[in-house]
Amino acid sequence: MIAANLAALQVAVPLIGAPLCTLVGRGARAWALSLIITWAAFAMAIGLMVQVASDGSISYMMGDWPAPWGIEYRVDIFNAFVLLLVTGVASAVMPFAYHSVKAEISADKHRLFYTAYLLTFAGLLGMTITGDAFNAFVFMEISSLSSYVLISLGRDRRALFASYQYLVLGTIGATFFVIAIGLLYIATGTLNMADLAERLPALSSNTVVIAAYAFLIVGLSLKLALFPLHLWLPNAYTFAPSVVSALLAGTATKVGVYLLLRFMFGVFGVDFSIGEHPVAGLLMPLAMVAAVSCSLVAITQVNVKRLLAYSSLAQIGYIVLGISLANETGLTGAVVHLFNHALMKGAMFIALGCIMLRVGGTDFEHIKGLGKRMPLTMVAFVLAGLSLIGIPGTVGFVSKWYLVLAALERDLWPIAVIIMITSLMAAVYIWRVLEAAYFGEPDTSIEIKEAPWPMVSAAWVLAAACVLFGLATDLTVGTANEAARMMLGAGS
């Protein structure tokens, strides 16, 4: 019975759990409930992945209303992979959250925090699993509105500005997205994604459909923070509480990329998106500018959280580059990097949260000498940093290798060169952090020790995954390649 309803429970459990956090009280009880719910969601995602791998795609009709009249949850190999990523990162963050939330968020707001956390989590899962375009918008709003609350809970007053900035730009992005959905409904009379995919090929020259496509690309590009629509992200990641930075960096933009891929290739189809109305000619230069310019800005930062925020913008450029190359190798690289980048940045932001707890800040001045005083935390940061650079044996090397191969397959060798140059730029800003931590003179007037073991363990789980999936690539590359073949065949 439970196995047959996993698709619905995947979203329903955190959605029901969110208001329960408000009722059970502050502190440990709300945290314990959130921990149980996120881990249960992770177990359900594993179950869905196993079902899809053995039996193929799952179609779940809400209330037994058949599609396209009712809302359908559809799980295939691609979004099962994304569900596994979102639930895995959220589950890894939760043990870290207990001490981090106590240190960075006032006690009277703990219930509010865990409620908003689960709402954000439920919204991201809903965006990933739904097969209904308008339902995707509803879950986008659930996730976005609760994210604004989470960011605003940062103790730095600039967190309120960051939250407001994200609210304004996020609302613009959501408005573009819902306009696109409305135009698609006008043109086709349906909101079901599978039904849309069947009806749109006959309307490829329809001006309403083309306008919907344009609105959709802009709206989702803003949500996933593609240059130059990225202005909300640096402040949001920098001034949000550490646990929020880790969650959003590992999941939010990744789900935005997923929706972009789902609509471009699964709904409009490869013939429309790449053949008749090629958006790749726009996405490719934007992706390259993002990778280069944001890497340069990252090098100049004096706050490590802000450095990682700009690094995330550069990595989003890599993912969009793989999409714009529009071949099987490029899409494989994009999907693999979507997964790998979540592991890297999750580990690094959690490590910074450990530092924040013990030192009270994440400027370069705060991390001087921490290599010896917080060795476990810094080694986890180093492993994730090596992955970000793309050192062989780490996940970053795997995805960048596929992106380079995809560029060479298209005879775009300058892009392959840019990927390697920006990887060297990543080495520069990661080295700046390591230089301060291992060679900087510490402040000996204060005693600093390791963060509590649940926090350090959370960083190590994701850091170890950066190495594990860098060596054993069957799950990530195999799944990404299958997803890429599915997307490229969606329009045929």
Buried (B, 14 or more C-beta within 10 A) or exposed (E): EEEEEBBBBBBBBBBEBBEBBEEBEBBEBBBBBBBEBBBBBBEBBBBBBEBBEEEEBBBBBBEEEEBBEEBBBBBBBBBBBBBBBBBBBBBBBBBBBBBBBBBBBEEEBBBBBBBBBBBBBBBBBBBBBBBBBBBBBBBBBBBBBBBBBBBBBBEBEEBBBBBBBBBEBBBBBBBBBBBBBBBBBEBBEBBBBBBBBEBBBEBBEBEBBBBBBBBBBBBBBBBBBBBEBBBBBBBBBBBBBBBBBBBBBBBBBBBBBBBBBBBBBBBBBBBBBBEBBBBBEEBBEBBBBBBBBBBBBBBEBEBBBBBBBBBBBBBBBBBBBBBBBBBBBBBBBBBBBBBBBBBBBBBBBBBBBBBBBBBEBBBBEBBBBBBEBBEBBBBBBBBBBBBBBBBEEBBBBBBBBBBBBBBEEBEBEEBBEBBEEBBEBBBEBBEBBBEBBBEBEBEEEEEBEBBBEBBBBBBBBBBBBBBBBBEEBEBBBEBBBBBBBBBBEBBE
